[in-house]
Amino acid sequence: MAAPPHMDDGRRTSRRHRRRTPGEEVTALIISVPVVVVLGALAWVAWRYMGLRTWQAVLCLLLGFLLAATTAAPAIRRALVGIVRSLTGH
């Protein structure tokens, strides 16, 4: 007979395998949307005033998509979240 779900059986679950609360997902979205907006604004400023060429912007965009598919993506996300948290004080 299995223990009820509210009882702790002494095993520790890793953070990666525990259930996420809806608030955690919203927090990730709240952090990532402003970062995307700021990076987009910086890319626009670079294109408009610093002479960024279209092919350079496309190359950077492709690099970002490819980098997101690597094993480095979680480390990059943690670094960005750490930077945002240190800047906002959360």
C-alpha positions in Angstrom: 0.0 0.0 0.0 1.4 3.4 -1.0 1.8 6.2 1.5 -0.6 9.2 1.0 0.9 11.9 -1.1 0.9 14.4 1.8 3.2 12.2 3.9 6.9 12.5 3.6 8.7 9.1 3.2 12.1 10.6 4.0 13.4 10.7 0.5 14.6 14.1 -0.8 13.6 15.1 -4.3 15.9 17.1 -6.4 14.8 20.6 -7.4 14.7 19.5 -11.0 12.1 16.8 -10.4 9.8 18.6 -8.0 6.6 20.0 -9.2 6.6 23.7 -10.1 4.1 26.0 -8.7 2.3 28.4 -11.1 4.1 31.3 -9.5 7.5 30.0 -10.5 6.5 29.8 -14.1 5.1 33.3 -14.1 8.3 34.6 -12.4 10.4 33.1 -15.2 8.2 34.8 -17.8 8.3 38.1 -16.0 12.1 37.9 -16.0 12.6 36.7 -19.6 10.1 39.1 -21.3 11.9 42.3 -20.1 15.3 40.8 -20.9 14.1 40.1 -24.5 12.7 43.6 -24.8 15.9 45.2 -23.5 18.1 43.1 -25.8 15.8 43.9 -28.7 16.0 47.6 -28.0 19.8 47.3 -27.8 19.9 45.5 -31.1 17.7 48.2 -32.7 19.9 51.0 -31.3 23.0 49.1 -32.7 21.3 48.8 -36.1 20.1 52.4 -36.2 23.0 54.3 -34.7 26.1 52.0 -34.8 25.8 50.6 -38.2 24.8 47.0 -37.4 24.2 45.3 -40.7 21.2 43.0 -41.3 23.4 40.0 -41.9 25.1 40.6 -38.6 21.8 40.8 -36.7 20.6 37.6 -38.4 23.9 35.8 -37.5 23.4 36.8 -33.8 19.8 35.7 -33.9 20.8 32.3 -35.3 23.6 32.0 -32.7 21.1 32.6 -30.0 18.7 29.9 -31.3 21.5 27.4 -31.6 22.9 28.2 -28.2 19.5 27.7 -26.6 19.6 24.1 -27.9 22.9 23.2 -26.3 23.7 22.0 -22.8 24.9 25.5 -22.0 21.4 26.9 -22.1 20.5 26.2 -18.4 23.8 27.8 -17.2 23.1 30.8 -19.3 19.6 31.1 -17.9 20.8 30.8 -14.3 23.4 33.5 -15.0 20.8 35.8 -16.5 18.3 35.2 -13.6 21.1 35.8 -11.1 22.0 39.1 -12.8 18.4 40.2 -12.9 17.8 39.3 -9.3 20.9 41.2 -8.2 19.8 44.2 -10.2 16.3 44.2 -8.9 17.1 43.1 -5.3 14.9 40.0 -5.3 
